[in-house]
Amino acid sequence: MAKLCAEDNIAMTPYSSLAGGRLSKRPGETSKRLQEDSYAKFKYDATAQQDQVIIDRVAELAEKRGVSMTEVSLAWLLTKVTAPVAGATKLHHIEGAAKAADLTLTPEETDYLEEPYVAQRLVGVMAQNTPSAAKEQHVWSTGNQKIQGR
């Protein structure tokens, strides 16, 4: 898809740019979200082993550069897209995202991050948003809900 979008000058905006926190936590580090977010586990656990290679490389480059993993991850993503969506629940999340705009990775660093990447099948909303999956139960709303108090 990235190649088609580039050829046709179509912007892409990834919505889970830090993979539910996986690209901002050093190996062994955890958070409440990593422990309890069942939808993120559904999306990422099946490829955790191959993803760990890239996560380790992000951590290594962050250590080498003296910056956060968030900065490295988003600096890389900013070489591919204009506006990644990164969630923030704490001030340091916003600070890391802002600092990423000032971090420029070398071509060698970019290659190092991309070299082990293996294309993955779509999961989550994008995979489920198909005619064949329309009648299956999903985690998002079907549009029949009523908003209370209005």
Buried (B, 14 or more C-beta within 10 A) or exposed (E): EEEEEEEEEEEBEBEBBBBBBBBBBBEEEEEEBBEEBEEBBEBBEEBEEEBEEBBEBBBBBBEEBEBBBBBBBBBBBBEBBEEBEBEEEEEEBEBBBEBBEEBEBEEEBBEBBEEEEEEEEEBBEEEBEEEEEEEEEEEEEEEEEEEEEE
